[in-house]
Amino acid sequence: MSLRAAEDDSASEIHIPAEIDWHMLDKSKFFLLGAALFSGVSAALYPIVVLKTRQQVCSTQISCFKMSFAIMHYEGFRGFYKGFGTSLMGTIPARALYMGALEVTKSNVGTATVGLGFSDTTAAAIANAAAGVNSAMAAQLVWTPIDVVSQRLMVQGCSSSSGSKNILSSVHSGGNYRNGLDAFRKIVYADGLRGLYRGFGISILTYAPSNAVWWTSYSMVHRLIWGAFGCHMGKRDESNLANRYSFRPDSRAMVAVQGLSAVMASGVSAIITMPLDTIKTRLQVLDTEENGRRRPLTVMQTVRNLVKEGGLIACYRGLGPRWASMSMSATIMITSYEFLKRMSTKSREKLTASA
């Protein structure tokens, strides 16, 4: 892809490596390397996810610093990795579904939209939005049960570590969960298989638009940054029209632009979808008592509880950790993902043979 910074002949050109499409990838290498890369990313960012989850289910506002200090004081470093084993088991198949659906949809929709006469920029935005929705829906088939189990494990002991008796007064632990398998068994025993898919609908409503917004924002911001950079270089060279400026970014420049684009896209996505994520987390973790029987909360009950606890602002509890988690995860993910695609690209001979 070559982005022109201006329309006249003196404009600069920025030569960015071409997009690697689905048919250009060695699929076995792509999924094997992807599993290893994203497992590492999940391990690095898991403590922030625990912090975000505990803030979302608390009935009072507690700062990130106080929550972190309480977890470390009462539970030690292991408290930040409750449920990680379960989460990791789901990361590999969920990521495989996510990456496969993302690339196939992006490639097919992108080709179709260009064929319909849309510009490259518009086609890229449409393809990324469609890919974001489709990949999120595919991944949630695996991820929702894993999310339910791992989040139950995350909030165990939260009441004692927070220093407040009322923070998780409505949490049903089903007895202390010894591990992910024990939590899985108890959830199925109490609620059936439906218990593992608690919050599935709201998860789709959260992650599908979130992914669509993120990938579309990322695509647009990525192009805008390179376009602005090209315009700057073009103006710098206006005095010498005979020598047009041609810039080929090195790997550091590529990573810097990808990281900045990921952070900006994450901010937009986090703010738009935060209330839905808070409702989803509470639906998956909290229960209520009616006539001595434990029942899952409904969406309306969850919303009413949040409004009672702090109004609309209560829906944004954990926004800081979620934004940080999304930004760091997205930055690492997109740079790792682009690296993964380059590493998994078929050789020229294989590409020629398959053409």
C-alpha positions, 0 to 999 in steps of 0.5 A, a space after each residue: 500500500 502506498 499512501 500519497 500525502 498530497 495530490 500534486 506532483 511534489 507530494 511525498 510517498 510513504 511506502 508501507 508493506 502490503 497487507 498480508 491476506 488470508 491466502 498468503 498465510 501458512 495456516 499451521 504455522 499461523 495458529 501454532 505461533 499465534 497460540 504461543 504469542 497470545 498465551 504470553 500476552 494473556 499471562 502478562 495482562 491477567 492481573 489487570 483483568 482481575 483488578 477490573 473484574 473486582 472493581 466492576 462487581 464491587 457495590 462501592 467505588 474503590 480505587 485501583 491502588 487500594 484494590 491492588 494493595 488489598 489483594 497483595 496484602 490479603 492474598 499475595 501475588 497469587 491473588 492476581 492470577 486467580 482463574 488464570 489456568 482456566 482462562 489460558 485453556 480457553 485462550 488458545 481455541 478462542 484465539 484460533 477461532 478469532 484469528 481465523 474468522 477475522 482474516 477470512 472475513 476481512 479478506 472476503 469482505 474487502 475483496 467484495 467491497 472493492 469490487 463494488 466500487 468502494 474506495 480503498 479507505 472505505 472498503 478497509 473500514 467496512 471489511 474491518 468492521 465486519 471482521 470485528 463483528 464476525 470474529 467476536 461472535 465466533 470467539 464467544 462460543 468458546 470464551 463465554 463459558 471460560 469467562 464465567 468460570 475464570 471470573 468466579 475464581 477471580 472474585 473469590 476472597 474479594 470481600 475479605 481482601 477489600 476490607 468491606 463486608 458489603 462489597 460482594 454481599 450478593 455473590 454466590 460462590 457455590 462453596 469455595 471453588 478449589 480450581 477451574 474444574 471444580 467451579 465448572 462442575 458446581 456451576 453445571 450442577 446448580 444451573 445446568 449448561 445454561 449457567 456456563 453461558 450466562 451473559 452470552 447475549 450481553 457478551 455478544 452485544 459487548 464484544 461484537 460492537 467493541 471489535 467492530 469499533 476497534 478494528 474500524 478505528 484502528 484502520 482509520 487512525 493508522 491511515 490518518 497517522 501515515 497520511 499526516 506524516 506524509 503531508 508533513 514530509 511533503 511540505 518540508 520538501 516543497 522548496 525542492 519540487 524536483 526531488 520528491 521525498 520517498 519514505 520507507 518506514 523501518 520496523 521501529 516506525 511501523 511498530 510505533 504507528 501501530 502502537 499509537 493507533 491501537 491505543 487510540 482505537 482502544 480508548 474509543 472502544 472502551 468508552 463506548 462499550 464500558 457500561 455493557 462490559 460492566 453489566 456482562 461481568 455482573 451477570 456472570 458473577 453475581 446472584 440474588 436471593 428470592 424466597 431463600 433460593 439463589 437466582 441469577 440476576 436479570 439485565 434490568 435488575 443489574 442495571 437498577 442495582 448499578 443506578 442505585 449504587 452510583 448512577 450512570 458513573 457506576 457503569 464505568 467502574 473499572 474503566 481505568 484498568 479496562 482502558 489500560 488493559 485494552 490499550 496494552 493488550 491491543 498494542 501487544 496484540 497488533 504488533 505481535 499479530 503483524 509479526 505473526 502474519 509476516 512469520 507465517 507468510 508462505 514462501 514465494 514459491 508456495 504462493 506461486 504454486 497455489 495461485 
